Structure formats: C-alpha cells, structure tokens
Amino acid sequence: MFKIQQLWTADAWKSQLSKAGLLDIDAVSQRDFDWFEEPNKRRGGWSGVARIVLNPKATIEQQSVVFLKIQQNHFYREPRKLFKKCLTFEREFDVLENVGKVSKCVPEVVLFAKWQNGSDVGSILITKALDEWYPLREWILGDNGLTPPDEPTFHRALDAIARCGREINTAGWVHLCFSAKHLFVKPEADGSFSSCVIDFEKSRKHLRSNYRTMKDCSHFMRHTPNLTDSHKRHFLESYFQTNDFTPAQRKLIGKMRGAPAV
C-alpha cells in the first residue's frame, strides 16, 4: 500500500505543480521520465534526475523549469540517528532547509516528498532550475558556447564562491563536493556575482570548523579546472576575509591539498 510519510511544498509553486501533475505523489513515483541524468543504481536502490518544464505551452521567457530528483531505496547511514538508514534526498532537503535560512547560495526548494510502498521507500526533491546561471566548469573552460571570464571578472566570481562556501561552513555544514561541477555563478547589475551550489546529498554536520573549511576549500582548489596559484590565493583571501593570513590560518591552509604556498 502506498503511503506518503512526508510532504512539503512551497506555497508559490503549488498551483503550477498541481497543473503539471506533480502533486500526485503516487503517480509521480511510478512515472517514466525523460532523464536528464540516467538513474544511478547503487546502495541497494536507484536515483535519477529529470528536467521538467511545468508550463511547456508558454513562451520560453515565461516557462517555469524545475529539476526533479527521484529515488527509491537509495540509503545512507545517519550517525546522528544511531546509523539508521535514511534516504540521501531526505538529507539533502534537510541541508537545503537549514542552509537556506542563513544563505542565498542554495537552490530554491519547490517540493519534497517521502513515501513507502510495501517494502520500498522513495523520495522526490524538486528545485528551481538554474537556467539563468553559468555552470562554473563550463564557463571556465569555454564550453557550450560560453566565453571564459577575464581575470578581474573571474576574481569577482571567486569572491562569490568563497562567500558561498564560508556561509555553508559557518552554518555548521560541510558540502564534501564543493567544486566547479556543482557550482553556478550569475553576474549582477553592479558587477558583482552571486553563487549557488547544488547536490548536497553527501553534505553533513560536523562539529569542527577547521575540518569543514579544510575539506570544502581543498576540494574546490583540487577539482576546479584552470585554477592558478593566484586564483587559489584570491579564493582563500575571500574565504577568510583577509589580505594577511594569521598563523592559525596559514597552518590550516598548509593542510589543504591543492593549496598554494602562503
């Protein structure tokens, strides 16, 4: 028997979700999607991602586009809950809710649902698509028709990315995949940038602030293409909000894989 265990919907999106048939969670759980990313089959279950236009008959400028992530029996063990099995999207929704209270660098959450159908457990997480943003990796590499940024522009983007990482870490979370693959940037009217990070499936709380900083900053510097030592230093100066690192900061940076000499 199908049973909804949890359902959260953003008020501003309810009408559009209803018209698109996405509030019928039972039907959605059985739906065949045109996959944006083919389903991953691991951890005893599967998960997949679909890009959905809620109002396809509207003009492109007026279309509302979301990303839908759906999974079944795709668990991890939660230390804070005595290693009870939890769905990875359930953890991601928890992170997005908490970080979203203190930072604008996370996607807008549209819907989350969790259900049980017999022995199977599944969940859906829907977020607003970042169609107006530059995927950082493609932007840096000049892929998909994007023009790579010049140095001053890239430095402003690095400021936004550093602020994003700092806000997540200060809130007590570590992303664990904080790199160009999961980062988006958007130029603002005043010449500054905004940044947004996606895919919080692996994110978790950690008590030690140095651990949170070291893991995410190191991951960014090691897994973002074409970063020079000058770029990395600018990123770290923005993250720590200083032009002169303290001895403690230098020691921490020295432990980061991929960090420049400071």
C-alpha positions as CSV (number, residue, x, y, z in Angstrom):
1,M,0.0,0.0,0.0
2,F,1.3,3.4,-1.0
3,K,1.7,5.9,1.9
4,I,3.0,9.4,2.0
5,Q,5.2,9.8,5.0
6,Q,6.2,13.4,4.4
7,L,5.2,16.2,2.0
8,W,6.4,19.7,1.8
9,T,5.5,22.2,-1.0
10,A,6.4,25.8,-1.5
11,D,3.2,27.8,-1.5
12,A,4.2,29.9,-4.5
13,W,4.6,26.7,-6.6
14,K,1.5,24.7,-5.6
15,S,-0.7,25.8,-8.5
16,Q,2.0,25.1,-11.2
17,L,2.9,21.8,-9.6
18,S,-0.7,20.7,-9.5
19,K,-1.3,21.6,-13.1
20,A,1.8,19.6,-14.1
21,G,0.5,16.6,-12.2
22,L,3.4,16.7,-9.7
23,L,1.3,16.8,-6.6
24,D,0.0,13.3,-7.2
25,I,3.0,11.7,-5.5
26,D,1.7,8.1,-6.1
27,A,1.5,8.7,-9.8
28,V,4.9,10.5,-9.9
29,S,6.6,7.6,-8.1
30,Q,5.5,5.3,-11.0
31,R,6.1,7.8,-13.8
32,D,8.6,7.3,-16.7
33,F,10.8,10.4,-17.0
34,D,12.9,11.7,-19.8
35,W,16.1,11.6,-17.8
36,F,18.5,14.5,-17.6
37,E,20.9,12.1,-15.9
38,E,20.4,8.4,-16.2
39,P,19.5,6.7,-12.9
40,N,22.3,5.7,-10.6
41,K,21.9,2.1,-9.3
42,R,23.8,1.7,-6.1
43,R,23.3,1.3,-2.3
44,G,20.6,-1.3,-3.0
45,G,18.4,1.2,-4.9
46,W,18.4,3.9,-7.6
47,S,18.1,7.6,-8.1
48,G,17.6,9.8,-11.2
49,V,17.3,13.4,-12.3
50,A,14.8,14.9,-14.8
51,R,14.5,18.5,-16.1
52,I,10.8,19.4,-16.3
53,V,9.1,22.4,-17.9
54,L,5.9,23.0,-15.8
55,N,4.2,25.1,-18.4
56,P,5.5,23.9,-21.8
57,K,2.9,25.8,-23.8
58,A,4.2,29.2,-22.5
59,T,6.9,31.2,-24.3
60,I,10.4,30.3,-23.4
61,E,10.7,33.6,-21.4
62,Q,7.7,32.7,-19.3
63,Q,8.4,29.0,-18.8
64,S,8.9,27.7,-15.2
65,V,11.6,25.0,-15.2
66,V,12.5,22.7,-12.3
67,F,14.8,19.8,-11.6
68,L,13.2,16.7,-10.2
69,K,15.3,14.2,-8.3
70,I,13.7,10.9,-7.5
71,Q,15.0,7.8,-5.7
72,Q,14.0,4.5,-4.3
73,N,15.8,2.5,-1.6
74,H,18.8,4.8,-2.0
75,F,20.1,5.0,1.6
76,Y,23.0,6.1,3.7
77,R,23.6,5.6,7.4
78,E,23.0,8.7,9.6
79,P,25.4,8.9,12.6
80,R,23.2,11.5,14.3
81,K,20.3,8.9,14.2
82,L,22.3,6.0,15.6
83,F,23.2,4.9,12.0
84,K,19.6,4.5,11.0
85,K,19.1,4.1,7.2
86,C,18.0,7.4,5.6
87,L,17.3,8.4,2.0
88,T,20.0,10.7,0.5
89,F,17.5,13.2,-0.8
90,E,16.0,13.4,2.7
91,R,19.4,14.5,4.0
92,E,19.7,17.0,1.1
93,F,16.3,18.5,1.8
94,D,17.4,18.9,5.5
95,V,20.6,20.7,4.4
96,L,18.8,23.0,2.0
97,E,16.2,23.9,4.6
98,N,18.9,24.7,7.2
99,V,21.5,26.4,5.0
100,G,18.7,28.3,3.2
101,K,17.9,30.1,6.4
102,V,21.3,31.8,6.5
103,S,22.4,31.9,2.9
104,K,21.1,32.5,-0.6
105,C,23.7,30.2,-2.2
106,V,21.4,27.2,-2.4
107,P,18.7,26.3,-5.0
108,E,15.1,27.3,-4.3
109,V,13.3,24.2,-3.0
110,V,9.9,23.6,-4.6
111,L,8.8,20.3,-3.2
112,F,10.0,17.4,-1.1
113,A,8.1,14.1,-0.6
114,K,8.8,10.8,1.0
115,W,6.7,7.7,0.7
116,Q,6.6,4.0,1.4
117,N,5.1,1.4,-0.9
118,G,5.3,-2.1,0.7
119,S,8.9,-2.7,1.5
120,D,10.1,0.1,-0.8
121,V,10.9,3.6,0.4
122,G,11.3,6.6,-2.0
123,S,11.6,10.3,-2.1
124,I,11.4,13.3,-4.6
125,L,13.2,16.6,-4.3
126,I,12.3,19.3,-6.7
127,T,14.2,22.6,-7.0
128,K,14.0,25.6,-9.3
129,A,16.3,25.2,-12.4
130,L,19.3,27.5,-12.6
131,D,18.8,28.3,-16.2
132,E,20.0,32.0,-15.8
133,W,23.2,31.0,-14.2
134,Y,26.6,30.0,-15.6
135,P,27.7,26.4,-14.8
136,L,31.2,27.2,-13.4
137,R,33.1,24.4,-15.0
138,E,31.7,25.1,-18.5
139,W,32.2,28.8,-18.0
140,I,35.9,28.4,-17.1
141,L,36.5,26.0,-20.0
142,G,34.5,28.0,-22.5
143,D,32.2,25.0,-23.2
144,N,28.7,25.1,-24.6
145,G,29.1,28.5,-26.2
146,L,30.2,30.3,-23.0
147,T,33.1,32.8,-23.1
148,P,35.7,32.2,-20.4
149,P,36.0,35.1,-18.0
150,D,38.9,37.6,-17.9
151,E,40.9,37.9,-14.7
152,P,39.0,40.7,-13.0
153,T,35.7,39.1,-13.8
154,F,36.8,35.7,-12.5
155,H,38.1,37.3,-9.3
156,R,34.7,38.7,-8.6
157,A,33.2,35.3,-9.2
158,L,35.7,33.7,-6.8
159,D,34.6,36.2,-4.2
160,A,31.0,35.0,-4.5
161,I,32.1,31.3,-4.5
162,A,34.2,31.9,-1.4
163,R,31.3,33.6,0.4
164,C,29.1,30.7,-0.5
165,G,31.5,28.2,1.0
166,R,32.0,30.3,4.1
167,E,28.3,30.6,4.7
168,I,27.7,26.8,4.4
169,N,30.7,26.1,6.7
170,T,29.7,28.7,9.2
171,A,26.3,27.2,9.4
172,G,27.9,24.0,10.6
173,W,27.8,22.0,7.4
174,V,30.4,20.6,5.1
175,H,29.4,20.1,1.5
176,L,32.1,17.5,0.6
177,C,31.8,18.0,-3.2
178,F,32.4,21.8,-3.3
179,S,33.8,22.2,-6.8
180,A,33.2,23.6,-10.2
181,K,31.0,20.7,-11.2
182,H,28.5,21.7,-8.5
183,L,28.8,25.5,-8.6
184,F,26.9,28.1,-10.6
185,V,27.6,31.8,-10.8
186,K,25.5,34.8,-12.0
187,P,26.6,38.4,-12.8
188,E,24.6,41.1,-11.0
189,A,23.8,44.6,-12.2
190,D,26.5,46.2,-10.0
191,G,29.3,44.0,-11.5
192,S,29.4,41.6,-8.5
193,F,28.5,37.9,-8.7
194,S,26.1,35.6,-6.9
195,S,27.0,31.9,-6.5
196,C,24.9,28.8,-6.0
197,V,25.9,25.3,-5.1
198,I,23.9,22.1,-5.8
199,D,24.0,18.4,-4.9
200,F,24.0,18.3,-1.1
201,E,23.5,14.5,-1.0
202,K,26.8,13.9,0.8
203,S,26.7,17.0,3.0
204,R,26.6,16.6,6.7
205,K,27.0,18.4,10.0
206,H,30.5,18.5,11.5
207,L,31.4,19.9,14.9
208,R,34.9,21.0,13.9
209,S,35.0,24.3,11.9
210,N,38.6,23.7,10.7
211,Y,37.5,20.3,9.3
212,R,34.6,21.9,7.4
213,T,36.9,24.7,6.0
214,M,39.7,22.3,5.1
215,K,37.5,19.8,3.3
216,D,35.5,22.2,1.2
217,C,38.3,24.7,0.3
218,S,40.6,21.8,-0.6
219,H,38.0,20.2,-2.7
220,F,37.4,23.4,-4.6
221,M,41.1,24.0,-5.3
222,R,41.7,20.4,-6.4
223,H,38.6,19.9,-8.5
224,T,38.1,23.2,-10.3
225,P,39.9,23.4,-13.7
226,N,42.4,26.0,-14.7
227,L,42.9,27.5,-11.2
228,T,46.3,29.1,-10.8
229,D,48.0,29.7,-7.5
230,S,47.0,33.3,-7.8
231,H,43.3,32.3,-8.2
232,K,43.6,30.0,-5.2
233,R,45.1,32.7,-3.0
234,H,42.4,35.1,-4.0
235,F,39.8,32.5,-3.2
236,L,41.3,31.8,0.2
237,E,41.7,35.6,1.0
238,S,38.0,36.0,0.2
239,Y,37.0,32.9,2.2
240,F,39.0,34.1,5.3
241,Q,38.1,37.8,4.6
242,T,41.7,38.9,4.9
243,N,44.7,40.1,3.0
244,D,47.1,38.8,5.7
245,F,46.6,35.3,6.9
246,T,47.0,34.7,10.6
247,P,49.5,31.9,11.8
248,A,46.5,29.7,12.5
249,Q,45.0,30.2,9.0
250,R,48.4,29.6,7.4
251,K,48.7,26.3,9.3
252,L,45.2,25.3,8.2
253,I,45.9,26.2,4.6
254,G,49.1,24.2,4.8
255,K,47.0,21.1,5.5
256,M,44.8,21.7,2.4
257,R,45.6,19.5,-0.6
258,G,46.0,21.7,-3.7
259,A,46.5,24.9,-1.7
260,P,49.2,27.5,-2.8
261,A,52.1,28.4,-0.6
262,V,51.0,31.3,1.7
